[in-house]
């Protein structure tokens, strides 16, 4: 075969496929695995007692050993958290739109909201127990109270920060206050609203667990409190692991909803 024929034959062959690794997708898994490996090595090499810091392998054994109560209490915590969060979304969106409707309302109610948010929600749990008794209701309300404020603030901020120039132009074109809010204000506040959901859902888990620890007979908070009283530290960490898994899953869901609903506001970031 001549050189020309060889070159022609090589030109007709398909180019070799390159195998590209998506490190952005693998990074969370690799870092998590590395964390557990280092954790395991440190605990074993230093001979740390499991009553102080159990190794990941011992935590995995506790998850398998106590899977039935862990699963049952995980579902209870997820239920109270999601229910309280959904109530906070509805109430927070409504109140945020009301506060952001007028600068006078914003100036009057915003300090009250800040004062309410400054109150530690764990201090409200005994009051909720007096009102509603021990059980699911205090956990739902605590999750609602702790996740309510970020939603209200972000929605109200999105409405209150409309540029005055934009309002002046729209009024000059004959737009009324309602038209400005519906066509500019609410669409502008949506990125703030959906962004606040990621913060609110993680705070809702904090509220549920705090209330379950103090005023509930079920849930991961109650389970971890009982395990602590029995010095069953691996079970306590197993509960923490389940909370982490649920929190990450719900955060990822909120991030997905944010991308789906407000992708237009993040085009440059998403393209990178």
ChimeraX attribute file (.defattr): number of C-alpha atoms within 10 A of each C-alpha:
attribute: neighborCount
match mode: 1-to-1
recipient: residues
	/A:1	6
	/A:2	7
	/A:3	8
	/A:4	9
	/A:5	10
	/A:6	10
	/A:7	11
	/A:8	11
	/A:9	10
	/A:10	11
	/A:11	10
	/A:12	8
	/A:13	8
	/A:14	7
	/A:15	8
	/A:16	6
	/A:17	6
	/A:18	6
	/A:19	6
	/A:20	6
	/A:21	8
	/A:22	8
	/A:23	10
	/A:24	8
	/A:25	9
	/A:26	10
	/A:27	11
	/A:28	11
	/A:29	12
	/A:30	11
	/A:31	11
	/A:32	10
	/A:33	12
	/A:34	12
	/A:35	12
	/A:36	14
	/A:37	14
	/A:38	13
	/A:39	16
	/A:40	16
	/A:41	13
	/A:42	13
	/A:43	17
	/A:44	13
	/A:45	8
	/A:46	8
	/A:47	10
	/A:48	13
	/A:49	11
	/A:50	15
	/A:51	11
	/A:52	11
	/A:53	16
	/A:54	22
	/A:55	23
	/A:56	21
	/A:57	14
	/A:58	18
	/A:59	21
	/A:60	17
	/A:61	15
	/A:62	20
	/A:63	21
	/A:64	12
	/A:65	12
	/A:66	13
	/A:67	13
	/A:68	11
	/A:69	15
	/A:70	22
	/A:71	16
	/A:72	13
	/A:73	22
	/A:74	20
	/A:75	16
	/A:76	17
	/A:77	26
	/A:78	21
	/A:79	17
	/A:80	26
	/A:81	27
	/A:82	19
	/A:83	18
	/A:84	28
	/A:85	29
	/A:86	18
	/A:87	18
	/A:88	27
	/A:89	25
	/A:90	14
	/A:91	17
	/A:92	25
	/A:93	21
	/A:94	15
	/A:95	19
	/A:96	26
	/A:97	24
	/A:98	16
	/A:99	24
	/A:100	29
	/A:101	19
	/A:102	15
	/A:103	13
	/A:104	11
	/A:105	12
	/A:106	19
	/A:107	12
	/A:108	12
	/A:109	12
	/A:110	17
	/A:111	11
	/A:112	11
	/A:113	13
	/A:114	12
	/A:115	9
	/A:116	13
	/A:117	16
	/A:118	9
	/A:119	11
	/A:120	10
	/A:121	18
	/A:122	15
	/A:123	9
	/A:124	15
	/A:125	22
	/A:126	16
	/A:127	12
	/A:128	18
	/A:129	18
	/A:130	10
	/A:131	11
	/A:132	12
	/A:133	14
	/A:134	19
	/A:135	16
	/A:136	21
	/A:137	19
	/A:138	29
	/A:139	34
	/A:140	26
	/A:141	26
	/A:142	30
	/A:143	33
	/A:144	30
	/A:145	21
	/A:146	26
	/A:147	31
	/A:148	29
	/A:149	22
	/A:150	24
	/A:151	28
	/A:152	28
	/A:153	24
	/A:154	25
	/A:155	30
	/A:156	30
	/A:157	20
	/A:158	21
	/A:159	27
	/A:160	19
	/A:161	13
	/A:162	17
	/A:163	10
	/A:164	9
	/A:165	9
	/A:166	12
	/A:167	18
	/A:168	12
	/A:169	11
	/A:170	16
	/A:171	14
	/A:172	10
	/A:173	9
	/A:174	10
	/A:175	15
	/A:176	12
	/A:177	14
	/A:178	11
	/A:179	13
	/A:180	16
	/A:181	20
	/A:182	11
	/A:183	11
	/A:184	16
	/A:185	25
	/A:186	19
	/A:187	15
	/A:188	20
	/A:189	24
	/A:190	20
	/A:191	21
	/A:192	22
	/A:193	27
	/A:194	23
	/A:195	21
	/A:196	23
	/A:197	26
	/A:198	22
	/A:199	15
	/A:200	25
	/A:201	29
	/A:202	21
	/A:203	22
	/A:204	31
	/A:205	30
	/A:206	23
	/A:207	27
	/A:208	31
	/A:209	26
	/A:210	21
	/A:211	31
	/A:212	30
	/A:213	19
	/A:214	18
	/A:215	22
	/A:216	23
	/A:217	16
	/A:218	19
	/A:219	29
	/A:220	31
	/A:221	27
	/A:222	22
	/A:223	22
	/A:224	25
	/A:225	16
	/A:226	16
	/A:227	17
	/A:228	16
	/A:229	9
	/A:230	10
	/A:231	14
	/A:232	16
	/A:233	21
	/A:234	26
	/A:235	26
	/A:236	21
	/A:237	23
	/A:238	25
	/A:239	26
	/A:240	15
	/A:241	16
	/A:242	17
	/A:243	20
	/A:244	14
	/A:245	12
	/A:246	18
	/A:247	20
	/A:248	14
	/A:249	12
	/A:250	19
	/A:251	18
	/A:252	13
	/A:253	15
	/A:254	20
	/A:255	16
	/A:256	15
	/A:257	16
	/A:258	22
	/A:259	18
	/A:260	10
	/A:261	13
	/A:262	19
	/A:263	15
	/A:264	11
	/A:265	14
	/A:266	12
	/A:267	11
	/A:268	9
	/A:269	8
	/A:270	10
	/A:271	6
	/A:272	5
